[in-house]
Amino acid sequence: MSKDAPLTVAVIGAGIVGLCAALEIQRDGHHVILIEPGEPGGRQSASYGNATWINPGAIAPISLPGLWRKVPGFLLDRTGPFTVRWRDLPRHAGWLARFIAAGRDWDRIATSARQRYPLCKGTVVDHRNYAAEAGVSDLIRQQGLMYVYPDRTVFAAESRIWSLRREFGVRFSEIEEAELRRLQPELSPHYRFGARLDDAGQIADPGAYCAALARLLEARGMRRIAGRATGFVMERGRLSAVTTDQGSLSCDRAVLAAGIGSASLARLAGDRVPLISERGYHVVIPEPGIALGVGLMPSDGQMGVVSTPQGLRLAGQVELADPAAAPDWRRTDILLGYARKMFPEQAMRFDTAEIDRWMGNRPSTPDALPCIGFASRSRDILHAFGHAHTGLTQAPATGKLVAALIDGREPPFDPVPYSARRFAQ
Ligand SMILES: Cc1cc2nc3c(=O)[nH]c(=O)nc-3n(C[C@H](O)[C@H](O)[C@H](O)COP(=O)(O)OP(=O)(O)OC[C@H]3O[C@@H](n4cnc5c(N)ncnc54)[C@H](O)[C@@H]3O)c2cc1C
């Protein structure tokens, strides 16, 4: 609980990041106003349709040394896990160049891992605690998560990433073929080796979880505004209101957690952030005839494959494209192709099932770090966006950091690496 008079804090965006920030700010005794045009964790948000992984081992960025050699292939192969829409390429070329540069050597990867680790490490415990408070403990699964490989040599090719995880104390087990068959009998014999992140988990239904967190916040006094934030009223660096399409809302502080919608508001707060959408897709196959004990990630498809209350979800693909452009549903056919490849005995069922197809926007910076911390034009505005592939994992730590900065407490870890000002240099 804050030692000073309670503040009124406007949180912009009710995805998982805004909701976790709101919970932590409310815990300090402040009043929260949540501004969101859709339902909290609704289909409009990345937080709805992701792969459900909460993963303390998500410390490595996506851009790794040697990526530049693969980009031409990605541009030509329309069925791979990464694609750029040709017509959007000129607009994204600068971002792509920075993205590749950020991962160009292993020293940079080690630095990035050091900076990502505090955001990831406590995720399962934090989400378990929130879920218990919200009365939805059943949505948290803690059986681990497993990468599956055609064989050990493919795993060995990723040994630097796994060594890095080991250095940070991330526990994992190597699963040989017989054990893999025992754990997941339906999995195709194509996959003969697994690496299980023992302390990772899942939020079985992230949309329902976000809705439950919003109900908890409202029960504790949060005010919810069904509207879109459009700007800030500031004078000499002090914030007095957030403007919205529903009118102006007086507040002392604002947290910008609008996912892909954050860049234009960040600019008004003095920060130009190269934030683009790495669009991703999911398919959900109802009644698939398989129940996965642990979530899987096939090394060849690079997507999360998980059991959810609605069915088997395959979530992945990276498509650099305008967030407002029509989805390219062929990306979901690629995911379905992997469902058939991974579970050949069930493939017939998949052909007749009523598949839910979804596209969402990962809010991505080129250096795989979110923007968290004070805005340049006002210390009353705090950024909390840009979590790309790992926002579900990193939301609780982000919320704690933002709450500490608002409250003037010693931050739980160093906020400097996440400052939006790094892009001004
Ligand atoms: C296919 C896929 C798989 C993924 N898998 C995982 C995974 O397994 N594990 C993991 O950790 N992460 C995963 N992610 C990433 C994760 O989903 C995102 O990083 C995270 O959901 C981002 O949360 P957010 O709250 O920042 O944004 P969002 O969830 O997008 O929420 C932002 C909210 O802000 C609202 N908004 C926008 N503009 C405004 C405005 N002007 N005013 C008010 N509100 C506004 C939007 O309506 C939206 O509801 C995945 C993402 C995708 C697409």
The ligand as an ORCA input file, in Angstrom:
! r2SCAN-3c Opt
* xyz 0 1
  C       0.106    -16.233    -32.527
  C       0.657    -15.678    -31.243
  C       1.188    -16.545    -30.293
  C       1.711    -16.033    -29.103
  N       2.111    -16.911    -28.129
  C       2.549    -16.426    -26.941
  C       2.874    -17.316    -25.887
  O       2.691    -18.532    -25.985
  N       3.364    -16.804    -24.735
  C       3.537    -15.456    -24.565
  O       4.053    -15.060    -23.522
  N       3.183    -14.577    -25.530
  C       2.678    -15.033    -26.700
  N       2.305    -14.166    -27.689
  C       2.481    -12.727    -27.468
  C       1.417    -12.150    -26.558
  O       0.143    -12.610    -26.930
  C       1.469    -10.617    -26.644
  O       2.790    -10.156    -26.426
  C       0.597     -9.999    -25.570
  O      -0.709    -10.522    -25.649
  C       0.558     -8.476    -25.713
  O      -0.305     -8.006    -24.716
  P      -0.722     -6.480    -24.672
  O      -1.599     -6.321    -23.494
  O       0.496     -5.641    -24.781
  O      -1.506     -6.229    -26.042
  P      -2.953     -6.718    -26.486
  O      -3.290     -8.029    -25.901
  O      -3.014     -6.612    -27.968
  O      -3.929     -5.669    -25.831
  C      -3.908     -4.312    -26.185
  C      -5.305     -3.772    -25.969
  O      -5.255     -2.347    -26.153
  C      -6.433     -1.931    -26.781
  N      -6.181     -0.649    -27.430
  C      -5.527     -0.388    -28.584
  N      -5.519      0.934    -28.844
  C      -6.177      1.518    -27.812
  C      -6.494      2.847    -27.491
  N      -6.128      3.888    -28.292
  N      -7.210      3.119    -26.370
  C      -7.580      2.108    -25.537
  N      -7.293      0.804    -25.788
  C      -6.600      0.526    -26.915
  C      -6.765     -3.051    -27.747
  O      -8.161     -3.052    -28.063
  C      -6.331     -4.296    -26.975
  O      -7.404     -4.885    -26.283
  C       1.754    -14.634    -28.880
  C       1.202    -13.768    -29.830
  C       0.641    -14.279    -30.989
  C       0.007    -13.333    -31.983
*
